[in-house]
Amino acid sequence: MPSMLHHHQPSPRPPARTVVLGAGGFIGGAIVRRLEANGCAVAAFGRQTLDLVADDAASRLASRLHTDDAVVVVAAKAPCKTPAMMLDNIRMMAAICAALAERPVTHLVYVSSDAVYADGPLPLSEASPAAPTSLHGAMHLAREHMLRAAAPATALAILRPTLVYGAGDPHNGYGPNKFRRQANRGETIVLFGEGEERRDHVAVDDIAEIVRLVLEHRSDGVLNVATGTVASFRALAEKAVALSGRQVAIKGSPRSGPMPHNGYRPFDPAATLQAFPEFRYTALDEGLSRAQRQEFG
């Protein structure tokens, strides 16, 4: 599998239509909005319009596909934490693969996760070994292989974003999205340990823009979506408090287990810059300020 993106269309041109599976989610919704804002034809399918775990999901999806479509797969039950969720995610991808076997398309884009990587050597790059240590990472790696096996002749771009932030995130997971909401409610922010882990966080709008670029170039290969900059969770909490304008306490707490990723998980963004020389990741302060404005005015 190539470790860098290859552009089948050096001169960008949008596909005839882009089908987005998982359009009702945080990342999927951002992708749909970005494509539509750029005048692209989009068919958006969320769980309410196409339930990918239903028995007839494969036939229903196949009946909606056109041979000149590009398909962006974001649909997942995430984060995957239990064996039951793992099975549902595999079942969803099995339905997608069956539909693609019946109705091949021109381009596939899968939004995976950096959780497929082991913790070293650092910084992580597209050439780093895929050796997941969590169900979530194992789920995404299995789904990557399923797509590749189902459509070996179709250009397939696999995007592996790191931790994602932005307005409207429904998961409210530990990190900038949760801290922002706690700060704006005036609630104390409680960190794991002292919040010393340093991680890379990427703005959801940057993921959407990279998907647009990948579609327009009909790219295949693997690309990490990560800024190359790390920040501690304590620093993120402090930024959230400052943006809220409220007096909010930030407190540490005893850890119940080992520090994830040994407290440090940087990425090398060189492949993104090589694939898309004019693209620049949103700086963390700018992205956090934008999310604050969008969510709280």
C-alpha positions in Angstrom: 0.0 0.0 0.0 1.4 3.4 -0.9 2.4 5.6 2.1 2.0 8.8 0.2 -0.9 10.2 -1.8 -0.9 9.8 -5.6 -3.0 12.3 -7.6 -4.7 10.7 -10.6 -5.9 14.2 -11.5 -3.0 16.7 -11.2 -5.4 19.4 -12.3 -8.2 19.5 -9.7 -11.7 18.7 -10.9 -14.6 17.8 -8.6 -16.3 14.4 -9.2 -19.6 14.3 -10.9 -21.2 13.6 -7.5 -19.9 12.8 -4.1 -21.8 10.4 -1.9 -21.1 11.0 1.8 -21.9 8.1 4.1 -22.2 9.3 7.7 -23.3 12.8 6.7 -25.2 13.2 9.9 -22.1 13.1 12.1 -19.6 15.7 13.3 -17.0 15.1 10.6 -19.4 14.0 7.9 -21.5 17.1 8.3 -18.4 19.3 8.0 -17.5 17.5 4.8 -21.0 18.0 3.3 -21.0 21.7 4.2 -17.5 22.2 2.7 -18.4 20.4 -0.6 -21.7 22.2 -1.0 -20.0 25.6 -0.2 -17.7 24.9 -3.2 -20.5 24.1 -5.5 -20.0 20.3 -5.5 -22.9 17.9 -6.2 -23.4 15.9 -3.0 -25.7 13.1 -1.9 -25.7 13.0 1.9 -26.7 9.9 3.7 -27.0 9.7 7.5 -28.3 7.0 9.8 -31.9 8.2 9.4 -31.9 7.9 5.6 -29.7 4.8 5.2 -29.1 2.5 8.2 -26.0 0.6 7.3 -26.6 -2.1 9.9 -30.0 -3.0 8.5 -30.4 -6.3 6.7 -31.1 -4.6 3.3 -28.4 -1.9 3.7 -26.2 -3.2 0.8 -29.0 -3.4 -1.7 -30.4 0.0 -0.7 -27.0 1.6 -1.0 -26.2 0.0 -4.3 -29.5 1.3 -5.8 -28.4 4.8 -4.9 -24.9 4.7 -6.4 -23.9 5.9 -9.8 -20.8 4.6 -11.6 -19.3 8.0 -11.9 -19.7 8.7 -8.1 -17.0 9.3 -5.6 -17.9 7.9 -2.1 -16.7 9.3 1.2 -17.1 6.8 4.1 -17.3 8.5 7.5 -20.1 6.4 8.9 -19.0 4.6 12.1 -20.2 3.9 15.6 -17.4 5.7 17.4 -15.4 5.7 19.5 -15.5 1.9 19.3 -15.2 0.6 22.9 -17.0 -2.7 23.1 -17.1 -6.0 21.1 -20.7 -5.3 20.1 -19.7 -1.9 18.7 -16.8 -3.6 16.8 -19.2 -6.0 15.2 -21.7 -3.3 14.2 -18.8 -1.3 12.6 -17.7 -4.4 10.7 -21.3 -5.1 9.6 -21.6 -1.5 8.3 -18.5 -1.8 6.2 -19.5 -5.2 4.9 -22.7 -3.6 3.6 -20.7 -0.8 1.9 -18.3 -3.3 0.4 -21.2 -5.5 -1.0 -22.8 -2.4 -2.5 -19.5 -1.4 -4.1 -19.1 -4.9 -5.6 -22.5 -4.6 -7.2 -22.1 -1.0 -8.3 -18.4 0.1 -8.6 -17.6 3.8 -8.4 -14.7 6.0 -9.5 -13.2 7.0 -6.2 -13.3 6.0 -2.5 -12.3 8.1 0.5 -12.2 6.5 3.9 -11.9 8.7 7.1 -10.1 6.3 9.4 -8.1 7.2 12.6 -4.6 7.7 13.8 -5.5 5.0 16.4 -4.3 2.4 13.8 -0.7 3.3 14.7 1.5 2.0 17.5 3.1 4.6 19.7 6.6 4.7 18.2 8.9 5.5 16.7 8.1 9.2 16.9 7.1 11.4 15.2 4.5 9.3 13.5 4.2 9.4 9.7 2.4 7.5 7.0 5.2 5.0 7.0 4.7 4.2 10.7 3.6 0.6 11.4 -0.1 0.1 11.8 -0.4 -1.9 15.0 -3.4 -0.7 16.9 -3.6 -1.3 20.7 -7.3 -0.5 21.1 -10.6 -1.8 19.7 -11.2 1.6 18.0 -7.9 1.3 16.1 -8.4 -2.3 15.3 -11.9 -1.5 14.0 -10.6 1.2 11.6 -7.7 -0.9 10.4 -10.0 -3.8 9.6 -12.3 -1.5 7.7 -9.4 -0.1 5.7 -8.5 -3.6 4.6 -12.1 -4.5 3.8 -12.5 -1.5 1.5 -9.2 -2.2 -0.2 -10.2 -5.9 -0.8 -13.7 -5.0 -2.0 -12.6 -2.5 -4.6 -8.9 -3.2 -5.6 -9.2 -1.4 -8.9 -10.7 1.8 -7.5 -8.6 4.7 -6.3 -8.8 4.7 -2.5 -7.6 7.4 -0.2 -7.4 6.6 3.5 -7.2 9.6 5.8 -6.1 9.1 9.4 -7.0 12.2 11.5 -5.7 12.6 15.0 -7.9 14.2 17.8 -10.6 16.4 16.2 -12.1 19.6 17.6 -14.7 22.1 16.5 -18.1 23.4 17.2 -21.0 21.0 17.3 -19.1 17.9 18.3 -21.7 15.5 19.8 -19.2 13.2 21.6 -18.1 15.9 24.1 -14.9 13.8 24.7 -12.1 14.8 27.0 -10.2 17.7 25.4 -10.9 21.1 23.8 -14.6 20.4 23.0 -15.5 19.4 26.5 -13.3 22.0 28.1 -14.9 24.8 26.0 -18.4 23.8 27.2 -17.4 23.4 30.8 -15.7 26.8 30.8 -18.7 28.5 29.3 -20.9 27.0 31.9 -18.6 28.1 34.7 -17.8 24.5 35.7 -14.5 23.3 37.1 -12.4 21.5 34.5 -10.9 18.3 36.0 -7.9 16.9 34.2 -6.6 13.4 34.1 -3.4 13.6 36.2 -2.2 17.2 35.7 -3.1 17.2 32.0 0.5 16.9 31.0 0.0 14.7 28.0 0.9 16.4 24.8 -1.3 15.6 21.7 -1.9 16.9 18.2 -5.4 18.3 17.7 -6.9 19.1 14.2 -9.8 21.3 13.3 -12.8 19.5 11.8 -12.9 22.1 9.0 -9.3 21.1 8.0 -10.4 17.5 7.6 -13.3 18.7 5.4 -10.9 20.7 3.3 -8.5 17.9 2.8 -11.3 15.6 1.8 -12.3 18.2 -0.8 -8.8 18.3 -2.2 -8.4 14.6 -2.2 -11.7 14.3 -4.2 -10.7 16.9 -6.7 -7.4 15.2 -7.4 -8.9 11.7 -7.2 -6.0 10.8 -4.9 -5.2 7.4 -3.6 -2.9 6.2 -0.8 -2.7 7.1 2.9 -2.5 10.5 4.5 -2.4 11.5 8.2 -4.5 14.5 9.0 -2.4 16.1 11.8 -0.9 19.5 12.3 2.6 18.6 13.5 2.1 20.6 16.6 1.3 19.3 20.1 -0.2 20.9 23.1 -0.9 19.6 26.7 -4.4 19.1 27.9 -3.7 21.6 30.7 -2.8 24.2 28.0 -6.0 23.4 26.1 -8.0 23.9 29.3 -6.3 27.2 30.0 -7.1 28.4 26.5 -10.7 27.4 26.8 -11.0 29.3 30.1 -9.4 32.4 28.6 -11.8 32.3 25.6 -14.8 31.9 27.9 -14.0 35.1 29.8 -15.1 33.4 33.0 -13.4 32.6 36.3 -13.1 28.8 36.0 -10.9 26.5 38.1 -8.7 23.8 36.5 -7.8 20.9 38.8 -5.8 17.7 38.4 -6.9 14.3 39.6 -5.3 10.9 40.3 -5.0 8.7 37.3 -6.8 5.3 37.3 -4.4 3.8 34.7 -1.3 4.5 32.7 -0.9 7.7 30.8 -2.1 7.2 27.2 0.6 7.0 24.6 3.3 7.7 27.2 2.1 11.3 27.3 3.4 12.3 23.9 2.2 11.5 20.3 3.5 13.9 17.7 3.1 13.7 13.9 5.2 14.6 10.9 2.9 16.7 8.6 5.3 16.6 5.6 3.1 14.3 3.5 0.2 16.8 3.7 2.4 19.7 2.6 3.9 17.6 -0.2 0.5 16.5 -1.5 -1.2 19.9 -1.1 1.5 22.6 -1.1 -0.9 25.5 -0.7 -2.8 23.9 2.2 -2.0 25.1 5.7 -3.4 23.6 8.9 -5.4 26.0 11.1 -3.3 27.2 14.0 -4.6 25.9 17.4 -5.4 29.3 18.8 -7.2 30.3 15.7 -9.2 27.1 15.6 -10.2 27.3 19.2 -11.3 30.9 18.8 -13.4 30.0 15.8 -15.1 27.1 17.6 -15.8 29.4 20.6 -17.5 31.9 18.3 -19.5 29.3 16.4 -20.8 27.6 19.5 -21.2 30.5 21.9 -21.2 33.6 19.8 
